[in-house]
Amino acid sequence: MHAEQAGAAAEHQPLFRLSLRILDENGAPVFYKSDEGRGFGKENTIKVVASDEYSIEVELDDLGRTVSSISQVSIDGTVMSAIERRAAYNEQSENNIFVIIGNWTPPAASTKRGDREVMLISLEYQHGSTSMTMEFHLQMKIYDTAKQARGGYSKRLKSAVCRYDLAKGIERWSYLEDTEFDRQNKR
């Protein structure tokens, strides 16, 4: 982290963009579907298979230039063991970018028909010299088989991106479709 950012860290509230990528055991992006207007808590639902292992990449782009490191990421209360960690400085935006990659396994029980589960992502990070935790909420549905998870009006998820302003306490999620994966892999 650059020196001028370290001094400003304690003075400002965190503002960042969190990107989440979820890949199955074959390296394929998971599916998601729109639930807009269907009465669920979120507009989109991530679709996963019960007990399958997934690779999750969490990227934090420090827009407010206040984060000095990411300590850990938890999903549904379980700390994700990091396989890879990296930090970079983006010269163009003058932001620090932090990435943690680890594995995650959804619960063994599938979601009941017509229901959705909450996927709680907890991010512990350093804000100057203070340790802070932020929680993010995604919506998911857990299926028994990969064929079920692919069904319906599903799209491949390139990444789920959240712009978060701590001062306002608002999560703004957008889902980016991966239109190239199936074309490149002839699936």
TORKOL-4160 file (C-alpha; in steps of 0.2 Angstrom, whole numbers, padded with zeros to 4 digits, m for minus):
187
<pt num="1" X="0000" Y="0000" Z="0000"/>
<pt num="2" X="0007" Y="0017" Z="m0004"/>
<pt num="3" X="0011" Y="0029" Z="0010"/>
<pt num="4" X="m0001" Y="0042" Z="0006"/>
<pt num="5" X="m0015" Y="0029" Z="0006"/>
<pt num="6" X="m0010" Y="0023" Z="0023"/>
<pt num="7" X="m0012" Y="0040" Z="0032"/>
<pt num="8" X="m0029" Y="0042" Z="0024"/>
<pt num="9" X="m0035" Y="0025" Z="0029"/>
<pt num="10" X="m0041" Y="0029" Z="0046"/>
<pt num="11" X="m0050" Y="0045" Z="0041"/>
<pt num="12" X="m0062" Y="0039" Z="0027"/>
<pt num="13" X="m0075" Y="0026" Z="0026"/>
<pt num="14" X="m0071" Y="0011" Z="0015"/>
<pt num="15" X="m0078" Y="0011" Z="m0002"/>
<pt num="16" X="m0075" Y="m0004" Z="m0013"/>
<pt num="17" X="m0080" Y="m0015" Z="m0027"/>
<pt num="18" X="m0081" Y="m0034" Z="m0023"/>
<pt num="19" X="m0080" Y="m0046" Z="m0037"/>
<pt num="20" X="m0085" Y="m0064" Z="m0035"/>
<pt num="21" X="m0081" Y="m0079" Z="m0047"/>
<pt num="22" X="m0087" Y="m0096" Z="m0044"/>
<pt num="23" X="m0080" Y="m0111" Z="m0054"/>
<pt num="24" X="m0085" Y="m0129" Z="m0053"/>
<pt num="25" X="m0073" Y="m0144" Z="m0051"/>
<pt num="26" X="m0070" Y="m0143" Z="m0070"/>
<pt num="27" X="m0066" Y="m0125" Z="m0070"/>
<pt num="28" X="m0083" Y="m0120" Z="m0078"/>
<pt num="29" X="m0092" Y="m0105" Z="m0072"/>
<pt num="30" X="m0107" Y="m0109" Z="m0061"/>
<pt num="31" X="m0125" Y="m0105" Z="m0068"/>
<pt num="32" X="m0136" Y="m0091" Z="m0062"/>
<pt num="33" X="m0154" Y="m0086" Z="m0066"/>
<pt num="34" X="m0164" Y="m0070" Z="m0064"/>
<pt num="35" X="m0178" Y="m0070" Z="m0051"/>
<pt num="36" X="m0183" Y="m0052" Z="m0054"/>
<pt num="37" X="m0201" Y="m0049" Z="m0049"/>
<pt num="38" X="m0203" Y="m0066" Z="m0041"/>
<pt num="39" X="m0204" Y="m0061" Z="m0023"/>
<pt num="40" X="m0187" Y="m0067" Z="m0017"/>
<pt num="41" X="m0175" Y="m0056" Z="m0008"/>
<pt num="42" X="m0163" Y="m0054" Z="m0022"/>
<pt num="43" X="m0165" Y="m0052" Z="m0041"/>
<pt num="44" X="m0153" Y="m0066" Z="m0046"/>
<pt num="45" X="m0150" Y="m0083" Z="m0039"/>
<pt num="46" X="m0133" Y="m0093" Z="m0040"/>
<pt num="47" X="m0136" Y="m0111" Z="m0044"/>
<pt num="48" X="m0124" Y="m0124" Z="m0036"/>
<pt num="49" X="m0124" Y="m0143" Z="m0033"/>
<pt num="50" X="m0125" Y="m0150" Z="m0015"/>
<pt num="51" X="m0108" Y="m0156" Z="m0008"/>
<pt num="52" X="m0098" Y="m0152" Z="m0024"/>
<pt num="53" X="m0082" Y="m0142" Z="m0022"/>
<pt num="54" X="m0081" Y="m0125" Z="m0030"/>
<pt num="55" X="m0066" Y="m0113" Z="m0032"/>
<pt num="56" X="m0071" Y="m0095" Z="m0027"/>
<pt num="57" X="m0061" Y="m0080" Z="m0032"/>
<pt num="58" X="m0064" Y="m0064" Z="m0021"/>
<pt num="59" X="m0057" Y="m0048" Z="m0028"/>
<pt num="60" X="m0058" Y="m0032" Z="m0019"/>
<pt num="61" X="m0055" Y="m0016" Z="m0028"/>
<pt num="62" X="m0051" Y="m0003" Z="m0015"/>
<pt num="63" X="m0060" Y="0012" Z="m0023"/>
<pt num="64" X="m0059" Y="0023" Z="m0007"/>
<pt num="65" X="m0040" Y="0019" Z="m0005"/>
<pt num="66" X="m0043" Y="0014" Z="0013"/>
<pt num="67" X="m0040" Y="m0005" Z="0014"/>
<pt num="68" X="m0022" Y="m0011" Z="0018"/>
<pt num="69" X="m0025" Y="m0030" Z="0018"/>
<pt num="70" X="m0038" Y="m0044" Z="0018"/>
<pt num="71" X="m0037" Y="m0055" Z="0033"/>
<pt num="72" X="m0049" Y="m0068" Z="0028"/>
<pt num="73" X="m0065" Y="m0073" Z="0019"/>
<pt num="74" X="m0079" Y="m0083" Z="0027"/>
<pt num="75" X="m0094" Y="m0091" Z="0018"/>
<pt num="76" X="m0109" Y="m0096" Z="0028"/>
<pt num="77" X="m0098" Y="m0095" Z="0044"/>
<pt num="78" X="m0084" Y="m0106" Z="0038"/>
<pt num="79" X="m0067" Y="m0098" Z="0035"/>
<pt num="80" X="m0062" Y="m0101" Z="0017"/>
<pt num="81" X="m0044" Y="m0108" Z="0017"/>
<pt num="82" X="m0034" Y="m0097" Z="0004"/>
<pt num="83" X="m0025" Y="m0107" Z="m0010"/>
<pt num="84" X="m0019" Y="m0091" Z="m0017"/>
<pt num="85" X="m0017" Y="m0072" Z="m0011"/>
<pt num="86" X="m0011" Y="m0058" Z="m0021"/>
<pt num="87" X="m0011" Y="m0039" Z="m0020"/>
<pt num="88" X="m0008" Y="m0027" Z="m0034"/>
<pt num="89" X="m0008" Y="m0008" Z="m0037"/>
<pt num="90" X="m0017" Y="m0002" Z="m0052"/>
<pt num="91" X="m0007" Y="0013" Z="m0058"/>
<pt num="92" X="m0021" Y="0020" Z="m0069"/>
<pt num="93" X="m0035" Y="0020" Z="m0055"/>
<pt num="94" X="m0022" Y="0022" Z="m0041"/>
<pt num="95" X="m0031" Y="0008" Z="m0031"/>
<pt num="96" X="m0025" Y="m0007" Z="m0022"/>
<pt num="97" X="m0033" Y="m0023" Z="m0028"/>
<pt num="98" X="m0033" Y="m0038" Z="m0017"/>
<pt num="99" X="m0037" Y="m0056" Z="m0022"/>
<pt num="100" X="m0040" Y="m0072" Z="m0012"/>
<pt num="101" X="m0044" Y="m0089" Z="m0020"/>
<pt num="102" X="m0050" Y="m0103" Z="m0010"/>
<pt num="103" X="m0062" Y="m0118" Z="m0011"/>
<pt num="104" X="m0080" Y="m0119" Z="m0004"/>
<pt num="105" X="m0092" Y="m0133" Z="m0003"/>
<pt num="106" X="m0111" Y="m0129" Z="m0002"/>
<pt num="107" X="m0122" Y="m0139" Z="0011"/>
<pt num="108" X="m0127" Y="m0157" Z="0007"/>
<pt num="109" X="m0145" Y="m0153" Z="0008"/>
<pt num="110" X="m0154" Y="m0146" Z="m0008"/>
<pt num="111" X="m0165" Y="m0131" Z="m0008"/>
<pt num="112" X="m0184" Y="m0135" Z="m0007"/>
<pt num="113" X="m0194" Y="m0131" Z="m0023"/>
<pt num="114" X="m0199" Y="m0113" Z="m0023"/>
<pt num="115" X="m0186" Y="m0108" Z="m0010"/>
<pt num="116" X="m0169" Y="m0099" Z="m0010"/>
<pt num="117" X="m0155" Y="m0099" Z="0002"/>
<pt num="118" X="m0144" Y="m0085" Z="0008"/>
<pt num="119" X="m0126" Y="m0086" Z="0005"/>
<pt num="120" X="m0117" Y="m0075" Z="0018"/>
<pt num="121" X="m0100" Y="m0069" Z="0013"/>
<pt num="122" X="m0090" Y="m0061" Z="0027"/>
<pt num="123" X="m0074" Y="m0051" Z="0023"/>
<pt num="124" X="m0062" Y="m0047" Z="0037"/>
<pt num="125" X="m0050" Y="m0033" Z="0032"/>
<pt num="126" X="m0038" Y="m0020" Z="0039"/>
<pt num="127" X="m0044" Y="m0002" Z="0038"/>
<pt num="128" X="m0028" Y="0007" Z="0043"/>
<pt num="129" X="m0024" Y="m0001" Z="0059"/>
<pt num="130" X="m0041" Y="m0006" Z="0063"/>
<pt num="131" X="m0048" Y="m0024" Z="0059"/>
<pt num="132" X="m0065" Y="m0023" Z="0051"/>
<pt num="133" X="m0078" Y="m0035" Z="0045"/>
<pt num="134" X="m0091" Y="m0033" Z="0031"/>
<pt num="135" X="m0105" Y="m0045" Z="0027"/>
<pt num="136" X="m0112" Y="m0047" Z="0009"/>
<pt num="137" X="m0128" Y="m0057" Z="0005"/>
<pt num="138" X="m0130" Y="m0067" Z="m0011"/>
<pt num="139" X="m0145" Y="m0078" Z="m0015"/>
<pt num="140" X="m0142" Y="m0096" Z="m0021"/>
<pt num="141" X="m0151" Y="m0112" Z="m0024"/>
<pt num="142" X="m0144" Y="m0129" Z="m0021"/>
<pt num="143" X="m0148" Y="m0143" Z="m0032"/>
<pt num="144" X="m0145" Y="m0162" Z="m0031"/>
<pt num="145" X="m0137" Y="m0164" Z="m0049"/>
<pt num="146" X="m0127" Y="m0153" Z="m0061"/>
<pt num="147" X="m0141" Y="m0156" Z="m0074"/>
<pt num="148" X="m0154" Y="m0148" Z="m0063"/>
<pt num="149" X="m0142" Y="m0133" Z="m0059"/>
<pt num="150" X="m0140" Y="m0130" Z="m0078"/>
<pt num="151" X="m0159" Y="m0131" Z="m0081"/>
<pt num="152" X="m0172" Y="m0117" Z="m0083"/>
<pt num="153" X="m0167" Y="m0100" Z="m0090"/>
<pt num="154" X="m0149" Y="m0101" Z="m0084"/>
<pt num="155" X="m0134" Y="m0092" Z="m0089"/>
<pt num="156" X="m0115" Y="m0094" Z="m0085"/>
<pt num="157" X="m0109" Y="m0082" Z="m0072"/>
<pt num="158" X="m0093" Y="m0073" Z="m0076"/>
<pt num="159" X="m0094" Y="m0063" Z="m0060"/>
<pt num="160" X="m0105" Y="m0056" Z="m0047"/>
<pt num="161" X="m0100" Y="m0038" Z="m0043"/>
<pt num="162" X="m0105" Y="m0028" Z="m0028"/>
<pt num="163" X="m0101" Y="m0009" Z="m0026"/>
<pt num="164" X="m0101" Y="m0006" Z="m0008"/>
<pt num="165" X="m0102" Y="0010" Z="0002"/>
<pt num="166" X="m0100" Y="0008" Z="0020"/>
<pt num="167" X="m0106" Y="0025" Z="0024"/>
<pt num="168" X="m0123" Y="0021" Z="0016"/>
<pt num="169" X="m0123" Y="0003" Z="0020"/>
<pt num="170" X="m0130" Y="m0002" Z="0003"/>
<pt num="171" X="m0125" Y="m0017" Z="m0008"/>
<pt num="172" X="m0127" Y="m0015" Z="m0026"/>
<pt num="173" X="m0125" Y="m0032" Z="m0035"/>
<pt num="174" X="m0124" Y="m0034" Z="m0054"/>
<pt num="175" X="m0121" Y="m0051" Z="m0062"/>
<pt num="176" X="m0111" Y="m0053" Z="m0078"/>
<pt num="177" X="m0114" Y="m0067" Z="m0090"/>
<pt num="178" X="m0100" Y="m0077" Z="m0097"/>
<pt num="179" X="m0105" Y="m0079" Z="m0115"/>
<pt num="180" X="m0088" Y="m0086" Z="m0121"/>
<pt num="181" X="m0086" Y="m0101" Z="m0110"/>
<pt num="182" X="m0098" Y="m0113" Z="m0119"/>
<pt num="183" X="m0092" Y="m0107" Z="m0136"/>
<pt num="184" X="m0074" Y="m0110" Z="m0132"/>
<pt num="185" X="m0077" Y="m0126" Z="m0124"/>
<pt num="186" X="m0090" Y="m0133" Z="m0136"/>
<pt num="187" X="m0102" Y="m0138" Z="m0122"/>
